[in-house]
Each structure stands twice: as C-alpha cells, then as structure tokens.
Amino acid sequence: MSVYLNNATRNVTLRHLRAFHAVAQHGSFVAAARALFVTQSALSGSIRQLEELLGVRLFDRTTRTTGLTDAGRIFLEEVRIVLGTLEQGVRKMQELSSLNEGRVAIAAAPSVLAALVLPCVQALQGRYPNLRVTLREDSADAIIRYVREGAVDFGVGGWHPSAADMDVKPLLKDPLGVVGPASHPLFAKKALNLADLAHEAFVGLTRDTAISQMLAEETSLPESVREPTLRVSNPWLMQQAVGSGLGLGVLPALMLQQPEFHQLAFLPFSAPSIARDIMVFKTTARSLSMAATLYYEALLASAPHTVRPNVSETSDA
C-alpha cells in the first residue's frame, strides 16, 4: 500500500509543532517564546507558517489574550499525541544507549532470591557488566511495600493479599514438604502419609509468615503440623532446630537449594498437594526502565526451567 503525503504534511516541521504547543500551553506568545528560548517574532513567524500550511486559523489573537480556535483545539489533541510519542521514543533510545550505566533494584524472598534472581543476575552481567543491581531480601508483605513505595523496580515472592491492585504475573508453583534428617524413617517412603505425621514433633515458622498461614488453613493436616509446639522466625533457625533433633519441619522446595539445607531430606505433600505461588510484582503507577525490563523478562523466561532439587516424582506441582 502506498502512502501519499500532501504539501502541508511534508512541510510541517517539529519546530512548528513545538511552537504551536508552547503557545497553546502558555496562552501567550511572550511566555511561549521565553520557554522556547526564541524571539517573539520568530515564534509568531512559525505559527503564521503553520496556519498557512494547514489552511486554518489556530489562535484568536487580541491585544491582551491568545486563545485557541475550534480548529486549534482539535489540532492540539493530535499534536500532544505526536509529541508524547516522540518523547517516549527518545526516552527509550536513551535508556537503550545507557544500559551499561543503568540501575535495577529487586526485592525477593530469600529462597526465591537464591533460586531465581541470582541466576538471572549472573546471566545478564556478562552482557551488561556495568549495570548496577541492588537486591533486597525480605518477607512477602515488605516486598509489596517496597514495590509500592518505589524503593525497588519490582518484587518476587509468594502471593500476598496486599498485592491485589498490582500488576502480578505468576512464575511457578513451589511445593511444600516435610524436611528432616535423611536417616528418619519417614524419608524411606515414596509418598507422605498424613497419618504418619500425627505423632511427630514439628518445628514451625511464626504465625506472621506466609508458610505458617498456608499450613494453618490446610485442615486436612494433623494438628502437629498446623500448630507446632516450637516456632521459629525464619527457615535458617528451623534448619538448625531440625538438625538438632527438635523435630521435623515444613519448607518450600526452593529453600532446599540453599547450601545450609543440603543435608536435609525433603518429601513433598501429595495428598493434598500444597504449594505456594511464586509471583513477580510491579506497580501499575510506573513503567519499568529498560534495564529493569531486562531482568523482569529474564525472570519470566527462566522461571519455568528452575531446577528444584530433592523433589520426588510424587509432587504434581
């Protein structure tokens, strides 16, 4: 398909459009000329040329005021779109040219940070060695707060209700299971029998954690799992408590990628299957920079291929 441009379209320049937009915005040739750093006569000449090219009068001029005509108001809407598109394109090119100088800030849950985010950092550092990346480790509610406040570009972690108004994309399902010493008879089995857990001692996480809240809602689980007699504030304390023989624990499979947990055996829940949804969160109030977009898209692409070691075939997550 061929596109034909008339003389007016070919001859209208960016200088004409910026002159028109400035006068419309400031409501005065004097103020517009000052904002554009041109003389008032040069600005008047640009507007006169534009009106001649378009064949319409764009401004009603008096000795005291300058107002848009009906045609001018219609044209202003189109000019705003054109200038906005141009500005966005220039900004994207500037971001692209400065990728090696950009900054990215990401907040993530500890296990997600190690299993998902760090591999992306490693992969992209080779291509963009001067990109400055800041990683923050925190709980699900804190991650959402950082994203909302603009302290980070986006967050990665388990679903949290406070993210209901955000742009949220699922990454993967992370199955929960029982952890303990490999010598424990429970881990000689191919699948968990919930009845076998009823008489076991468990070390749980404190009630403010998402994992503890998930387990509390699973009424099919024995009370020993839902309401353990010993609770700790984080998975690393649980690992030490379990390693000391104080009981079994419940953790997500991604946590088993942490070196501190390699000596623990893991058996996922299968009836019912219990998994946390790992999501990536960003606010709808701000668009991501080119640098942040690189990491965001890399996470979306790599998450389905994340290896979760020690997860038996009984897991359907």
N, C-alpha and C positions, 0 to 999 in steps of 0.2 A: 504494500500500500504506500503510495506517495503522499507526502505532506507538503502542501504549498503554503508559504508564508507571504502575507501581503506586505506592502512597503512599511506600514506602521509597525508591524510586528518585528520586521527586520531592523528597524531604525531606533526603536525604543531601547534605551540602554539601562544598565543598572544605576547609573548616575541619575537618570530621570526618575526611576522608581524610588530611590532613596530620598531624592529631593521632595517628591510628592508625599512620601510617608512622613518625612520630618515636618513639613508644613501642616499636614493633617493632624499629626500628633501634638504639635506645639500651638496650633491655632494662630500662628503669627509667622510672617516671613522673617522678621528681625530675629526672633528666638530660634527659628529653624536654621537660619544662616549661621548664627553663633554656634549651634550644636554641631553643624557640619563643617565648621571652620572654613566657610566660603563667604564671599561678599554677598550682600543682599541683591545686588544687580545680577550677579552670576546665577544666584538661586532663582530669581524672577525669570531670567532667560531660559533656564532649564524647564521651569513649569510652563512657560509660553510654548516652547518647542514640543513638550509632551501633549499639550492641549491641541496643537496644530496636527500632530501625528494621529491623535485619536479622533479628532474632529468633534470634540465636545468640550464644554467648559467644565473644569473640575472644581473651581473655587468661586464663590461670590465674594468679591473684594469691596470693602468700603474704606474710608479713611481711618476707621478705628478697629474694624474686625475683619477676619478672614474665615469664612465658613465653607464647608463642603456643599456642592450642589448635589442633587439626587444622583447624577451620574458619578460624581466624585465619591459618594458613599458606597455605591456599588463597586467602583474600581478599587476602593481602599480594602475591601474584604479580599479581593483577589491578590492585591499587592502584598497583604500580610501573609498570605499563604506562600507566595513566591519567595519573599524574603525569609520567612521561617524555614522553608525547605532548604534554601541556600545556606542559612546559618547552621542548620543541623548537619548538612553535608560537609561543610568546612570543619565543624567540630569533630566529626567522625574521622576525617582525614588527619586532623591534628593529633587525635588520640592514636590513630594508627601509626603515625610517624614518631610518636613519643612512647611507644610500648616499652622500649628499653629503659624508660625513665618513670613509668607509671607505678602506682601503689595499689595494693589489694589487701583488704582486711577481711578475715573469715573467722567466725566463731563456730565451734563444734563441740559435741560431746566427746569425752576422752577417747572412747573406743572407736568412734567414727573418725576422729581426727587421725588416729594412727592407721586405720584400715583403709580409709577413703581419701582423706585430704592430703596427707603427706605423699602418697604415691603420685598424685597429680602435681604437687609442687616439684617433686623430683623430675617428672617427665617434662614439665614446661620450663624448668630452669635452664635446661640445655639450649632451648630455643630463644629464651628471653632472659639471659643471665643477669641483667641489670634491673629487672622488675623487683620491686621491694614488696615483700609479702609479710604480713603480720597475722599470726594465728593466736586465737584466744580459746582457751578450754574452759567450759562451764556447763552448768545444768541447763535443762530444756527451757525453763522459764527465763533464765538470764540470757540465753541465746536470742530469744524472741525480743527481749527488751533491747539488746544491743542493736539488732536489726532495725527496730522501730525508731530508736534514737539516732540512727546514722553512725554509730560507733564502728560498725562493720558493714561491708558491702552486702553480704548475705550470710546466712547461718545454715548449719547442717546438724540434724539430730532427730530424736524421736518426736512424734507428733505431740503438740501441746495445745490445749483449747484456746490459749491467748493468741494463737496464730490464725484464728478463723477468718480475719479480714485481710490476710496477706496473700501474696502470690506464692502458692505452695505446689511443689512438684514431688511426687514420690520417687525415691531412689531404689530402695529394696526393702524386703522383709527380713528382719533379723530374728531368728528363732531363739526362744529362751529355753534353757535346760538346766539340769542339775549338775553341779560341779563338785568334785571331791577327789580324794586320793585315788589313784588308779588301782590300788590294792583293795579298795572297798568292793564287797561282793556285788553291789548294785551295778557296777560298770562291766561285769562279766555278761550282763544280759544284752540282748539286741534292741530291746524297747523297754521304756519305762512302764511299770505297773503302778498306778497311783496308790493302790492299796499297800505297796511296799514302802511308801513314803510316810505312812501314818505314824509309824513308831520310830522314825528317825529324828534326830535333833537337827535343827536348821539354824543357820546364821542368816539373818535377813538384812536388807537395807532399811534405813529410817523411812518413816511414813511420808516424808516430803519428796521422795524420789519417785520418778515415773514408773520404774520397775516394781517398786513396792505397791504402788497404787494399782498397777495391772494385775498383780497376783491377788490382791485383796478382792478384786472383782470376779475372779475365777472361782465360783462357789463349788466347782467340782473338785478342787484341790483340797487335800487334807488340811486341817487347821494348823498342823505343824509347819506347813509351808506358808499359809496365808498369815499366820500370827506367830512368828518365831519368838522364842524366849530371849534371844540375843539379837540385837540390831546394831549395825554399824553405819557410819555416814557415807562410806564410799567403797567401791569394789576392791581397792587395794587393801583396806582393812579387812574386808571379807576374805580375801585371798590368804592373809596372814592367820586369820581366825580358823579358816578351814584347814590350812596347813598345820595348825597347832592341834588339830583333832577336836575342836569345839563343836563341830557339826558339818553338815553339808550346806551348800549354798545354791542359789539360783542366779544365773547371769545370762546375758545375751551372747550368742556365738561370736560376734565380732570381738568381744572382750578377750577371747582366747588367743587373739593374735598378739596381745601384749606379752612380751618375754616373761614377765613375772607370773603369768598364768600357764605357761607351757607345761609345767609339771602336774597340772590338774587334769583329770579326765572330765569329759563332757558328754552328757546324754540328753538330747532334746526331748521336750514334751511332745508326745504324738497323739494322745487321745485324752484331752483335746490338744491340738497343736496351739501353742501360744507364741506369738511373735510381735515384736514392736515394729511399727512402720517408720523407716528412716526417710526423712524428707529434707528438701532444701527449701529454705525460706528467704524471700526477699519482699521488700515493701513495694506497694503499688505507687507510692508517692514519689519515688525517684527511679530513674533508669540507671542501669549499670554502666560503668565506664567500659571502654574497650578492653582494658586489662582485666577487670573483674569478670567480664563476659567470657574471656578465655577460660578462666578457672571454673566458672559456672557451667559452661558447656562441656568442659572436660570431665567434671563430676558426673553429669548426666550420662555421658557416653561410657564412662568406666565403671559405674556402679553395678550394672548387671553382670560384669565379669569379675567382681570382687570375690576372692577366694576366702571361704570361711572354713578354716581347718577344724578337724575333730568333730564335724557334724556328720552323724551317721546317716545311712540311707533311710532310716525311719522317719526323718524330717521331711515334711511336704512343703516347707516354706521356700 
